[in-house]
Amino acid sequence: MENLSASGRDTEQRLAQRLRQLRVEQGWSLDQLAVQSQVSRATLSRLENAEVSPTTSVLGRLCAVYGLTMSRLLRMVEDDFPPLLRRADQPVWNDPQTGFRRRSVSPPSQALAGEALECELDADVHIAYATSPRPGMEHHLLLHDGRLAVTVDGQRHDLLPGDCLRYQLSGPSAFDTPLDSGARYFLFIV
């Protein structure tokens, strides 16, 4: 956890605590979770002790095991949100290893099913998710800037600015940017 503000460190600590709580609620040991998530026991231990920040890939694997969207998991560690969320107050999560930035424009809540995200990927990035955290989730991805290839259930879609990809996620997915272009997109999940 480098270069984090005090609020960023607090969020990382709450995320670590929540990951531990989720595992304990399932009655799993670190070894059992390691087998289910295909994340090493050592990494899981370091995550739960807030010694390292999770990568997008690791967080995706853990979310799939727990049946949660990444936004839902991150929402569990944030304070309650007001109806109006100013841009400056929207939680941002960064994965410096992959160059992925995710802003929760409209975070999920207990009462509402949908959420809106603003996402950015650097050039030459590949992020793959083995499975959907909740099969059948409806996604609407609107590419704002750059170029992005999205693979859903084995079918690749090459997107240009203004393109909207609508899909229900049931299996694996991947997000790829070309060598010469990053991407900025909005993702609406229902």
C-alpha positions as CSV (number, residue, x, y, z in Angstrom):
1,M,0.0,0.0,0.0
2,E,2.1,2.8,-1.2
3,N,1.3,6.5,-1.8
4,L,-2.2,6.1,-0.2
5,S,-3.9,9.0,1.6
6,A,-5.2,8.4,5.1
7,S,-8.7,7.7,3.7
8,G,-7.2,5.4,1.2
9,R,-5.4,3.5,3.9
10,D,-8.6,3.3,5.9
11,T,-10.4,1.9,2.9
12,E,-7.7,-0.7,2.4
13,Q,-7.9,-1.7,6.1
14,R,-11.7,-2.0,5.8
15,L,-11.3,-4.1,2.6
16,A,-8.9,-6.4,4.4
17,Q,-11.3,-6.8,7.3
18,R,-14.2,-7.5,5.0
19,L,-12.3,-10.1,3.0
20,R,-11.5,-11.9,6.3
21,Q,-15.1,-11.6,7.4
22,L,-16.4,-13.1,4.2
23,R,-14.0,-16.1,4.5
24,V,-14.9,-16.6,8.2
25,E,-18.7,-16.4,7.4
26,Q,-18.2,-19.2,4.9
27,G,-16.3,-21.3,7.6
28,W,-13.3,-21.6,5.2
29,S,-9.7,-21.8,6.2
30,L,-7.2,-19.8,4.1
31,D,-6.2,-23.1,2.5
32,Q,-9.8,-23.8,1.5
33,L,-10.2,-20.3,0.0
34,A,-6.9,-20.7,-1.8
35,V,-8.2,-23.8,-3.6
36,Q,-11.6,-22.3,-4.4
37,S,-10.2,-18.9,-5.6
38,Q,-6.9,-20.2,-7.2
39,V,-5.1,-17.4,-5.2
40,S,-2.2,-18.5,-3.1
41,R,-2.6,-18.9,0.6
42,A,0.3,-16.5,1.2
43,T,-1.4,-13.8,-0.9
44,L,-4.7,-14.3,0.8
45,S,-3.0,-13.9,4.2
46,R,-1.2,-10.7,3.1
47,L,-4.5,-9.3,1.8
48,E,-6.4,-10.1,5.0
49,N,-3.7,-8.4,7.0
50,A,-3.7,-5.3,4.7
51,E,0.0,-5.9,3.9
52,V,-0.7,-5.7,0.1
53,S,-3.5,-4.3,-2.0
54,P,-5.4,-6.7,-4.2
55,T,-5.0,-6.6,-8.0
56,T,-8.0,-6.5,-10.2
57,S,-7.5,-10.2,-11.1
58,V,-7.3,-11.3,-7.5
59,L,-10.3,-9.3,-6.4
60,G,-12.3,-10.7,-9.4
61,R,-11.5,-14.2,-8.3
62,L,-12.5,-13.6,-4.7
63,C,-15.7,-11.9,-5.8
64,A,-16.6,-14.9,-8.0
65,V,-16.0,-17.2,-5.0
66,Y,-18.3,-15.1,-2.8
67,G,-20.9,-14.4,-5.5
68,L,-20.4,-10.6,-5.3
69,T,-19.7,-8.0,-7.9
70,M,-16.5,-6.1,-7.3
71,S,-18.5,-2.9,-6.8
72,R,-20.7,-4.6,-4.2
73,L,-17.6,-5.8,-2.3
74,L,-16.1,-2.4,-2.5
75,R,-19.4,-0.8,-1.4
76,M,-19.3,-3.1,1.7
77,V,-16.3,-1.2,2.9
78,E,-17.5,2.3,2.2
79,D,-19.7,4.4,4.5
80,D,-23.4,4.8,3.6
81,F,-23.8,7.0,0.6
82,P,-26.2,10.0,0.1
83,P,-28.7,10.2,-2.8
84,L,-26.5,12.8,-4.6
85,L,-22.9,11.8,-4.9
86,R,-20.6,14.6,-6.2
87,R,-17.7,13.6,-8.4
88,A,-15.2,14.5,-5.8
89,D,-16.9,12.1,-3.3
90,Q,-17.2,9.1,-5.7
91,P,-14.9,6.3,-4.5
92,V,-12.1,5.4,-6.9
93,W,-10.2,2.1,-6.8
94,N,-6.9,1.8,-8.6
95,D,-4.9,-1.3,-9.6
96,P,-1.4,0.1,-10.4
97,Q,-0.2,-3.3,-11.5
98,T,-2.6,-3.3,-14.5
99,G,-3.3,0.4,-15.0
100,F,-7.0,-0.1,-14.2
101,R,-8.9,2.7,-12.5
102,R,-12.6,2.3,-11.4
103,R,-14.8,5.1,-10.2
104,S,-18.1,4.2,-8.5
105,V,-20.2,6.9,-10.1
106,S,-23.4,5.4,-8.6
107,P,-22.4,2.8,-6.0
108,P,-24.7,-0.1,-5.3
109,S,-26.9,0.0,-2.2
110,Q,-29.0,-2.4,-0.3
111,A,-32.2,-0.9,-1.9
112,L,-31.1,-0.5,-5.5
113,A,-30.1,-3.2,-8.0
114,G,-28.1,-1.1,-10.5
115,E,-24.8,0.6,-10.4
116,A,-22.8,2.9,-12.7
117,L,-19.0,2.8,-13.1
118,E,-16.5,5.0,-14.9
119,C,-13.5,2.8,-15.8
120,E,-10.1,3.6,-17.4
121,L,-7.5,1.2,-18.7
122,D,-4.0,2.1,-19.8
123,A,-2.7,1.0,-23.2
124,D,-1.6,-2.6,-23.7
125,V,-3.6,-4.0,-20.8
126,H,-5.3,-7.4,-20.5
127,I,-7.7,-8.2,-17.6
128,A,-9.4,-11.6,-17.6
129,Y,-12.2,-12.8,-15.2
130,A,-12.7,-16.6,-15.0
131,T,-16.4,-16.4,-14.2
132,S,-19.2,-14.0,-13.4
133,P,-19.7,-13.3,-9.7
134,R,-23.4,-13.7,-10.3
135,P,-24.4,-15.5,-13.5
136,G,-26.8,-13.6,-15.7
137,M,-25.8,-10.1,-14.6
138,E,-26.9,-7.5,-17.1
139,H,-24.1,-5.1,-18.4
140,H,-24.2,-2.1,-20.6
141,L,-20.7,-0.9,-21.6
142,L,-20.4,2.5,-23.3
143,L,-16.9,3.3,-24.7
144,H,-16.2,7.0,-24.3
145,D,-12.6,7.3,-25.4
146,G,-9.9,5.0,-26.9
147,R,-10.3,1.5,-28.1
148,L,-11.3,-1.6,-26.2
149,A,-11.8,-5.3,-27.0
150,V,-14.3,-7.1,-24.7
151,T,-14.6,-10.9,-24.9
152,V,-17.7,-12.3,-23.3
153,D,-18.3,-16.1,-23.3
154,G,-15.7,-16.6,-26.0
155,Q,-17.0,-13.9,-28.4
156,R,-14.7,-10.9,-29.0
157,H,-16.2,-7.4,-29.5
158,D,-14.0,-4.6,-30.8
159,L,-15.3,-1.2,-29.6
160,L,-14.8,2.3,-30.8
161,P,-15.9,5.5,-29.1
162,G,-19.6,5.7,-28.9
163,D,-20.2,2.0,-29.2
164,C,-22.4,0.3,-26.6
165,L,-22.0,-3.4,-25.8
166,R,-24.9,-5.0,-24.0
167,Y,-24.6,-8.5,-22.5
168,Q,-25.6,-10.8,-19.7
169,L,-22.5,-12.2,-18.1
170,S,-22.5,-15.9,-17.3
171,G,-19.0,-17.1,-18.0
172,P,-15.5,-15.8,-18.5
173,S,-14.8,-12.3,-19.8
174,A,-11.7,-10.2,-20.7
175,F,-10.9,-6.6,-21.4
176,D,-8.0,-5.7,-23.8
177,T,-6.6,-2.4,-24.9
178,P,-4.2,-2.2,-27.9
179,L,-0.5,-1.2,-27.7
180,D,-1.3,2.4,-28.8
181,S,-4.5,3.2,-27.0
182,G,-6.0,3.1,-23.6
183,A,-9.8,3.2,-23.0
184,R,-12.3,5.1,-20.9
185,Y,-15.7,3.6,-20.6
186,F,-18.9,3.7,-18.6
187,L,-20.3,0.4,-17.3
188,F,-23.9,0.1,-16.1
189,I,-24.6,-3.2,-14.2
190,V,-28.1,-4.4,-13.3
